[in-house]
């Protein structure tokens, strides 16, 4: 079944729950969450949000988006991202492991790779739940780079599946 068909099925399942006008039960919530999980697992790894942030976020959804993509020399470049569609590995003790290995490439205005690193960041969590609120905070310092236009490209690889996604953001280093 295609992702759009699964999404439609999940929405219809939620709408068809008994007593939608009356109070719902915990069982109704669990059934709706299971429908969302089914669609989630069929979704490619993508990003609901991927932006430059003014500072390190305080948590999921707790960030201030940077008003522009210009950075001063030596200023840290902070990217806030919310991945969607990642997988969970269930452990024998009933917990779930999920997370990412992140590589990066730094490209100049002509697309030439001027820097990069495999496994730049590794993030892995264990939880008793299949968490769907997860954020990435990726901070890069490009000290010594000359003024000009660049693009940062993060390749995000899911630790619990073979899914991968890319975040690519253009930015400018001021003189």
Backbone bond lengths (Angstrom), bond angles and torsions (degrees), N, CA, C in turn:
res aa  C-N    CA-C-N  psi(-1)  N-CA   C-N-CA  omega(-1)  CA-C   N-CA-C  phi
1 X - - - 1.455 - - 1.519 108.66 -
2 X 1.320 117.89 135.51 1.455 122.41 -178.92 1.520 110.36 -72.09
3 X 1.342 115.72 158.23 1.463 121.96 -178.15 1.519 111.45 -56.38
4 X 1.330 118.30 -43.06 1.464 119.93 -179.46 1.521 111.35 -65.75
5 X 1.331 116.92 -36.42 1.459 119.64 176.89 1.526 110.41 -67.02
6 X 1.345 116.23 -40.22 1.457 119.50 178.18 1.526 111.20 -65.22
7 X 1.330 116.57 -40.60 1.466 120.31 178.80 1.520 110.20 -62.23
8 X 1.333 116.76 -43.63 1.458 120.95 178.21 1.518 110.11 -62.50
9 X 1.323 116.96 -43.02 1.470 120.60 178.78 1.519 111.29 -61.65
10 X 1.331 117.14 -40.76 1.458 121.20 179.51 1.520 111.02 -64.74
11 X 1.330 116.27 -43.08 1.470 120.12 179.32 1.527 110.13 -64.81
12 X 1.330 116.63 -44.68 1.457 119.88 178.86 1.525 111.32 -63.10
13 X 1.334 116.06 -37.90 1.467 119.50 177.39 1.519 110.88 -62.35
14 X 1.317 116.46 -40.99 1.472 120.60 178.53 1.516 110.89 -66.62
15 X 1.351 116.75 -41.36 1.460 120.64 -178.46 1.523 112.37 -71.75
16 X 1.325 116.50 -26.17 1.455 119.59 -177.13 1.520 113.12 -89.70
17 X 1.314 117.14 4.75 1.460 119.00 178.12 1.512 108.83 -62.83
18 X 1.330 116.99 142.07 1.465 119.26 -177.50 1.524 111.55 -62.82
19 X 1.302 114.75 142.43 1.468 120.50 173.22 1.511 113.59 68.31
20 X 1.333 118.92 44.00 1.448 119.42 -177.62 1.518 112.47 -62.45
21 X 1.319 118.02 -25.18 1.466 120.47 177.98 1.523 110.52 -86.55
22 X 1.318 117.22 -22.00 1.467 121.64 -179.50 1.524 109.27 -94.12
23 X 1.299 115.91 175.88 1.459 121.48 178.89 1.526 109.96 -61.32
24 X 1.331 115.11 141.23 1.455 121.63 179.15 1.526 109.25 -93.01
25 X 1.309 115.40 163.52 1.457 120.24 177.35 1.532 108.91 -108.46
26 X 1.290 115.75 168.42 1.459 120.57 175.71 1.523 110.17 -61.04
27 X 1.325 117.63 -36.46 1.472 120.78 177.20 1.524 111.54 -61.05
28 X 1.340 117.49 -36.77 1.470 121.22 176.83 1.523 110.39 -64.15
29 X 1.311 116.90 -41.98 1.464 121.17 179.26 1.523 110.13 -64.80
30 X 1.314 117.55 -44.71 1.468 121.86 179.12 1.517 110.57 -60.96
31 X 1.335 118.02 -42.58 1.470 121.32 179.09 1.528 110.48 -63.50
32 X 1.321 117.47 -42.31 1.465 120.95 179.08 1.526 110.46 -65.55
33 X 1.334 117.45 -41.21 1.467 120.52 178.37 1.524 110.88 -63.76
34 X 1.305 118.49 -38.68 1.468 121.32 178.49 1.524 110.75 -63.99
35 X 1.342 116.95 -37.13 1.471 120.18 176.81 1.526 110.25 -65.33
36 X 1.323 117.35 -40.42 1.469 121.04 178.15 1.528 109.89 -65.26
37 X 1.334 117.73 -42.63 1.473 121.53 178.98 1.529 110.49 -59.17
38 X 1.320 117.00 -40.74 1.467 120.61 -179.59 1.531 110.60 -61.16
39 X 1.326 117.45 -43.38 1.463 121.14 177.93 1.525 109.87 -68.92
40 X 1.320 116.86 -43.23 1.476 122.78 -179.61 1.521 110.90 -54.20
41 X 1.332 116.01 -46.46 1.464 120.66 -177.28 1.526 112.70 -64.94
42 X 1.335 118.23 -23.30 1.461 122.27 178.83 1.534 112.27 -90.54
43 X 1.327 116.70 -6.79 1.466 121.88 -177.25 1.527 110.09 -84.79
44 X 1.331 117.56 135.46 1.473 119.07 174.14 1.532 109.79 -62.39
45 X 1.317 116.59 156.98 1.462 119.87 175.69 1.525 107.88 -65.89
46 X 1.308 115.77 118.88 1.450 122.18 -179.14 1.524 108.24 -142.18
47 X 1.320 117.05 -176.46 1.460 120.50 -174.80 1.518 110.09 -131.28
48 X 1.309 115.25 119.79 1.465 122.32 177.90 1.525 108.97 -65.62
49 X 1.321 115.82 -37.65 1.460 123.27 179.41 1.520 107.84 -141.47
50 X 1.325 116.96 138.99 1.469 122.82 172.97 1.530 106.22 -152.59
51 X 1.328 116.04 102.75 1.463 121.25 -172.59 1.527 110.84 -140.52
52 X 1.332 115.99 164.73 1.456 120.86 168.64 1.521 106.98 -80.56
53 X 1.325 116.70 136.97 1.459 121.82 179.03 1.524 109.86 -112.16
54 X 1.331 116.01 152.75 1.473 121.05 178.53 1.522 112.40 -71.10
55 X 1.327 116.21 -30.96 1.466 121.38 -177.74 1.524 107.64 -154.42
56 X 1.318 116.56 172.84 1.462 119.53 176.22 1.526 109.22 -60.67
57 X 1.336 117.03 132.78 1.458 119.92 -178.57 1.517 112.04 -67.59
58 X 1.325 114.94 156.08 1.459 120.85 178.40 1.513 112.95 -84.65
59 X 1.318 118.11 -9.95 1.451 123.29 -179.03 1.515 109.36 161.90
60 X 1.315 116.23 -173.59 1.461 121.53 -179.68 1.522 109.71 -60.74
61 X 1.331 116.24 121.19 1.456 121.34 179.36 1.516 114.47 77.36
62 X 1.324 117.18 1.86 1.468 121.56 -177.12 1.526 107.67 -109.45
63 X 1.326 115.15 83.40 1.455 121.05 -176.75 1.522 109.37 -149.16
64 X 1.317 115.02 162.02 1.459 121.72 172.88 1.522 106.53 -115.44
65 X 1.343 115.74 116.77 1.456 120.03 179.29 1.523 109.85 -70.23
66 X 1.310 115.01 134.04 1.458 120.87 178.07 1.530 108.32 -67.68
67 X 1.326 117.03 137.27 1.462 122.11 -176.15 1.529 113.00 -73.08
68 X 1.309 118.03 -16.55 1.467 121.80 -177.36 1.526 109.02 -150.62
69 X 1.333 115.33 172.71 1.467 119.66 -178.66 1.531 111.67 -112.73
70 X 1.319 116.84 26.65 1.466 121.64 177.74 1.522 109.07 -100.20
71 X 1.330 115.70 132.76 1.457 121.66 -178.82 1.521 109.59 -124.50
72 X 1.308 115.62 147.26 1.460 121.13 175.12 1.525 108.96 -80.36
73 X 1.330 118.96 154.56 1.466 120.19 176.55 1.538 110.40 -55.07
74 X 1.314 116.64 131.51 1.459 121.75 179.08 1.517 114.92 83.37
75 X 1.330 118.05 -7.75 1.469 121.15 179.87 1.528 109.49 -74.92
76 X 1.342 118.70 133.58 1.465 119.28 178.90 1.532 111.54 -66.68
77 X 1.318 115.01 141.29 1.463 122.03 178.00 1.526 106.53 -102.07
78 X 1.328 115.62 111.58 1.466 121.26 -175.99 1.522 109.03 -107.09
79 X 1.335 115.21 123.49 1.460 121.58 176.07 1.524 108.28 -111.64
80 X 1.322 115.03 129.65 1.470 122.44 174.91 1.526 106.43 -108.52
81 X 1.336 116.93 130.08 1.469 120.66 -179.97 1.523 110.40 -141.24
82 X 1.338 115.06 146.46 1.460 122.52 177.06 1.524 108.80 -118.17
83 X 1.335 117.77 101.25 1.460 120.56 -179.98 1.531 111.99 -74.08
84 X 1.330 114.77 149.93 1.462 123.60 177.99 1.520 107.32 -134.89
85 X 1.318 116.66 143.35 1.464 120.83 175.17 1.507 114.59 91.74
86 X 1.326 118.32 6.30 1.461 119.82 178.00 1.527 109.88 -74.39
87 X 1.318 115.27 167.93 1.466 121.28 -175.90 1.528 110.54 -107.09
88 X 1.316 114.92 168.88 1.455 122.92 175.43 1.523 107.51 -126.84
89 X 1.302 116.12 139.31 1.468 121.24 174.27 1.517 106.85 -102.35
90 X 1.344 116.59 120.18 1.467 119.49 -179.94 1.525 109.47 -84.98
91 X 1.316 115.55 127.80 1.462 122.38 179.69 1.517 110.09 -89.53
92 X 1.339 117.95 160.85 1.461 120.94 179.63 1.542 113.25 -58.08
93 X 1.334 117.23 -26.24 1.470 119.52 -179.82 1.532 112.55 -83.44
94 X 1.357 117.16 4.82 1.455 120.76 177.18 1.520 114.69 88.74
95 X 1.333 117.22 0.93 1.464 119.62 177.13 1.531 109.38 -89.59
96 X 1.314 114.61 166.94 1.465 121.49 -179.52 1.521 109.75 -119.71
97 X 1.334 115.65 136.33 1.456 121.87 175.30 1.524 107.48 -108.37
98 X 1.318 116.17 136.84 1.457 121.30 176.72 1.514 108.92 -153.98
99 X 1.310 116.12 159.31 1.453 120.06 179.47 1.508 111.69 157.87
100 X 1.345 115.66 -164.74 1.454 120.87 -170.69 1.513 111.98 -148.00
101 X 1.313 115.07 150.88 1.456 123.86 164.94 1.527 105.15 -109.51
102 X 1.334 116.58 131.05 1.458 121.17 -173.20 1.531 109.84 -120.74
103 X 1.330 115.69 127.73 1.464 123.07 173.10 1.527 106.71 -107.74
104 X 1.332 116.99 159.46 1.458 117.84 173.04 1.515 111.83 -139.80
105 X 1.320 113.19 152.95 1.461 122.66 171.92 1.518 107.60 -127.79
106 X 1.318 116.21 140.65 1.454 122.10 174.26 1.522 106.12 -113.48
107 X 1.341 115.99 123.23 1.460 121.04 -177.40 1.522 109.76 -117.85
108 X 1.340 116.12 145.93 1.457 120.05 176.03 1.536 109.34 -84.10
109 X 1.334 116.77 -176.51 1.468 121.92 -176.42 1.530 112.80 -60.48
110 X 1.318 117.53 -23.93 1.468 121.60 179.36 1.525 113.09 -91.71
111 X 1.338 117.18 2.65 1.459 120.97 -179.31 1.516 113.86 85.17
112 X 1.331 117.22 3.08 1.463 121.21 179.05 1.535 108.85 -74.47
113 X 1.328 115.84 133.85 1.469 120.65 178.85 1.526 108.62 -74.07
114 X 1.335 115.75 121.34 1.459 120.91 -179.41 1.530 112.10 -112.75
115 X 1.325 117.08 -1.59 1.458 121.38 177.83 1.515 109.87 -176.55
116 X 1.314 115.13 167.61 1.459 119.18 178.15 1.515 111.15 167.81
117 X 1.322 114.42 169.09 1.462 119.92 178.99 1.522 109.44 -161.81
118 X 1.323 116.05 129.71 1.459 120.70 171.27 1.517 107.99 -77.54
119 X 1.311 115.71 149.12 1.468 122.06 -179.87 1.526 111.43 50.42
120 X 1.307 115.02 43.20 1.462 122.69 176.90 1.532 110.18 -56.83
121 X 1.315 115.75 -40.62 1.455 120.37 178.71 1.522 108.63 -144.12
122 X 1.331 115.71 142.12 1.458 121.68 176.99 1.515 108.13 -127.81
123 X 1.336 114.77 124.48 1.456 121.14 -177.30 1.515 108.35 -127.03
124 X 1.312 117.13 125.41 1.455 120.65 178.94 1.517 108.87 -145.95
125 X 1.322 115.76 134.57 1.463 121.37 179.60 1.517 110.18 -129.37
126 X 1.325 115.09 155.32 1.459 122.66 171.65 1.521 107.10 -119.26
127 X 1.326 115.50 138.78 1.457 120.12 -178.38 1.520 109.17 -147.84
128 X 1.294 115.67 159.74 1.464 120.81 174.15 1.529 111.05 -82.30
129 X 1.338 116.41 -3.61 1.462 122.21 -178.01 1.522 110.59 -128.60
130 X 1.320 115.92 159.97 1.461 121.58 172.85 1.538 107.07 -85.74
131 X 1.306 114.45 77.75 1.469 120.66 -177.16 1.522 110.76 -56.89
132 X 1.333 115.95 137.19 1.461 121.34 175.77 1.522 110.93 -116.85
133 X 1.297 117.80 -2.79 1.461 121.46 173.42 1.520 107.08 -104.84
134 X 1.326 114.84 101.42 1.455 121.25 -177.82 1.523 107.13 -140.67
135 X 1.311 116.42 138.13 1.459 119.97 -179.32 1.514 110.29 -125.56
136 X 1.317 114.39 152.63 1.450 121.66 173.12 1.522 107.19 -113.13
137 X 1.320 116.42 133.43 1.455 121.96 170.14 1.517 105.95 -117.46
138 X 1.320 116.05 113.25 1.457 121.93 -176.13 1.523 107.86 -116.06
139 X 1.333 116.07 115.62 1.466 120.75 -177.28 1.514 109.35 -114.70
140 X 1.325 114.71 127.97 1.453 121.30 -177.69 1.518 108.96 -127.96
141 X 1.325 116.41 135.97 1.455 122.14 172.88 1.521 107.61 -111.10
142 X 1.326 116.17 127.74 1.460 120.38 179.78 1.528 109.43 -116.13
143 X 1.326 115.43 49.84 1.468 121.39 178.35 1.525 110.01 -54.21
144 X 1.309 115.64 136.90 1.457 120.51 175.98 1.512 115.14 85.85
145 X 1.334 118.05 -7.21 1.463 119.31 178.30 1.527 109.06 -72.93
146 X 1.315 117.41 136.56 1.464 118.88 179.29 1.525 111.36 -68.05
147 X 1.328 115.64 157.88 1.463 120.76 177.18 1.523 108.91 -58.06
148 X 1.318 115.74 147.12 1.460 119.93 178.28 1.510 112.73 148.84
149 X 1.334 114.58 -174.97 1.460 122.65 -179.29 1.528 110.33 -90.98
150 X 1.339 114.57 140.85 1.465 121.63 -179.52 1.522 109.17 -143.18
151 X 1.324 114.44 170.46 1.459 121.19 169.81 1.517 107.32 -136.81
152 X 1.324 115.28 132.48 1.462 120.07 173.31 1.527 106.41 -100.60
153 X 1.320 115.18 131.24 1.458 120.61 179.62 1.523 108.26 -124.42
154 X 1.319 115.74 116.31 1.454 121.41 176.36 1.522 108.50 -102.50
155 X 1.331 116.52 126.79 1.468 121.16 172.65 1.526 105.96 -100.80
156 X 1.311 115.07 118.16 1.464 122.15 -174.69 1.527 108.04 -106.97
157 X 1.341 115.82 118.77 1.464 121.88 -177.82 1.525 110.08 -111.34
158 X 1.318 116.10 126.04 1.460 123.55 -179.22 1.529 110.06 -70.13
159 X 1.338 117.97 131.30 1.475 120.56 -179.32 1.530 112.89 -79.34
160 X 1.342 117.68 -16.45 1.464 120.24 -175.99 1.534 112.75 -106.11
161 X 1.330 117.12 4.35 1.465 120.86 178.27 1.528 108.49 -157.62
162 X 1.321 115.71 -176.48 1.464 119.27 177.20 1.531 111.88 -94.83
163 X 1.314 117.66 13.44 1.465 121.51 179.75 1.529 110.75 -73.13
164 X 1.339 115.08 148.03 1.464 121.71 175.73 1.523 107.87 -147.94
165 X 1.319 115.58 151.18 1.452 121.30 177.51 1.514 109.66 -142.70
166 X 1.324 115.73 164.45 1.458 120.85 -176.47 1.519 110.87 -125.79
167 X 1.317 114.76 137.70 1.465 122.48 171.05 1.528 105.58 -113.54
168 X 1.320 117.63 123.88 1.457 121.88 178.55 1.522 108.12 -129.12
169 X 1.331 116.00 120.75 1.469 121.41 -178.08 1.519 110.58 -131.26
170 X 1.334 117.16 125.57 1.460 120.07 175.91 1.535 109.80 -78.05
171 X 1.339 116.32 147.72 1.458 120.02 175.73 1.518 108.90 -152.05
172 X 1.310 114.97 171.41 1.455 121.71 -175.29 1.528 108.76 -132.82
173 X 1.320 117.09 134.34 1.469 121.18 173.23 1.521 106.49 -100.76
174 X 1.335 114.77 121.46 1.462 121.25 -177.43 1.528 110.20 -75.98
175 X 1.325 114.60 163.72 1.472 119.79 177.69 1.515 110.09 -81.94
